[in-house]
């Protein structure tokens, strides 16, 4: 059913169970006459959608401007084909009032449901009276849904609050200190996180900003990170994007369509959980690492050395001695400390994580060097069997370590998806009825 | 002539006068067999272009993935329809050797000519031997030209070097301190600037990084800025994008097709220059200001107040009392300190500047607030008759000042365009033959 049809139906039938259908989309609102015109939001939105012939359905994940379904057994933004841009924010909780925190999560869920569908946070153009602040900050008006996904996570420190100690999953361990770690406290940790991914950066920034606004007084942003470009691909057969060292990275990543591998490596299953963390079934665990890349040093390194470090050739991305990127690598042909040789599942008892990282360039450091690198995001079924053993090995041996440094770190439990219009982020953890 | 045709012709005729034609493009190179394959760069590039049927012509500015012509009477990136992303860098000169500086400008020009055409900086895949660092950092391999433009500017401080004192244009004045300025020295000034604009951020970042690499030892980045979203539009009739306050901004900007207004307000004419700055004919002047927007404060302001501050309604962007964005504003209907009323040319003796700014979000400040705002870029024929009188007025009276702060500032002389394959950035200023 299209937006327009949903609105018409809702108008003729009275309030429908789905309150989303009768609200105008961001696109439709653009046609508003604005000052001095007294059209109602629904009528104007509906008329505009019909006049332009545009169709803001929420189902078309294939359309670059389309909307990704918010509801499901798992949260969107994990197996979803990677979007072009990222705005990631870690929050600290400021309230001691559990009911207030729960209400905020419900408000966040309602806002996320609307924004991922390309709608404003509130009803009407800005959802309020002229005398009140707008319900939506407005900078995404006129922009497409842009495949926005919003994914929430809960950090270890959250479980020290609200009497949640005995709900902390065993798999949500604090990350150990790895060799070479040089973590900046102001880029590390967080009680909550929101990963916003979209094909338009303004849509991702708008989403984080509006959630922060809704959370004002209850939570505060601890740190945030913007990212661009895809550093991995969950779409099979597509070109693997290049990282800022100029190499293809993520060739053997898990694609969102690989149900079996997702089940095996990414989603928490019923069998994984006990009484304390049954609420995590259908969820996942996220490790976020800000990895600074010393691009100036790298750029003065010979091509041979660069290819030895990765264990691939730079142009095609083929493993050493092979012709094509997707050819099966022969690990023993690579140098012992080559990145691919060390990180390959065959060299790690099959360890596989779903990588979803983004490149970042945050201007320049005080020494005239680009403050650039990879914001590494990896989803897995159990951090103890995913990132930790892999990074223990890489941090000790990887030839890449000469050119990179981990400067930020966080780990989050990613709860299961929001099932329907009555469900909310964190219900399985925080509902008194659960 | 297409890339493929150029290559074929060049191969059959021997070296052609245009050395660009026989070099493979970024796209063509992607098909390389890589390790172990001994195909020559030209043959492989040509074969790939033919095999895919892709056509990397440089003329198609209308295609979002296309290339913008680098050569011309004026530099590209000013009247060019605004691209989606920005990477702007200010450099300080580190060498005292004029010949070395001139050679760097020539090397930069050659690299810019190739990168804007979607090619690697060097020949072949990375333009070097395995034993040497690659000539290109590689992260833009496989990406389209993405309408990349590279625009160079010379700051006032450059003219204190290399015996250029008597070539400093009268119009290149140091900006005065305006009321409310809170400039961060680390985001202010610079001997040189490069504005890189592209529809893909990785292409813009790649360009700045490679110019910095080529300039290593001769120049160093003083500060840099990434931007996203269009805050102004030089394409007539298109939707005016919204700034981070949620308002349409740049409604009445100069479009790249308005030859008369460009001549009147943007391009330095022969009649503007004297003996000392004849080298600037065909150029322009750029003012860059990092404007922090206090979005959290703004977001708690009523819709009425927000609309009063701008003098427009938020939804449509119509001036106070009007119905449509492009309706002629009736300035007296607005509050005396409304932004549009103060900034409108009719209230400023016709002052008009070409705005080309971008939104930025650089994470979070130490207080949990978004470090976000507008990186304002304005081109004009004479700073003394453009930005300075306008900003004197706005900084003293604009209602917006309660919500913004200017925290970075720079001004640059933008030399005329590079005419042809033998010309180079800065020739009219620095050539001994001039």
Interface residues (C-beta under 8 A of the other chain):
Chain A: X29 X30 X32 X33 X34 X35 X36 X37 X85 X87 X89 X125 X126 X128 X129 X130 X131 X132 X133 X134 X136 X137 X138 X139 X140 X141 X142 X186 X200 X201 X202 X205 X209 X212 X213 X216 X220 X221 X222 X223 X224 X225 X226 X228 X229 X239 X241 X242 X243 X244 X245 X246 X247 X295 X296 X298 X299 X300 X301 X302 X303 X304 X306 X307 X313 X314 X315 X316 X317 X318 X320 X321 X322 X323 X324 X359 X361 X362 X363 X364 X366 X368 X369 X370 X372
Chain B: X29 X30 X32 X33 X34 X35 X36 X37 X85 X87 X89 X125 X126 X128 X129 X130 X131 X132 X133 X134 X136 X137 X138 X139 X140 X141 X142 X186 X200 X201 X202 X205 X209 X212 X213 X216 X220 X221 X222 X223 X224 X225 X226 X228 X229 X239 X242 X243 X244 X245 X246 X247 X295 X296 X298 X299 X300 X301 X302 X303 X304 X306 X307 X313 X314 X315 X316 X317 X318 X320 X321 X322 X323 X324 X359 X361 X362 X363 X364 X366 X368 X369 X370 X372
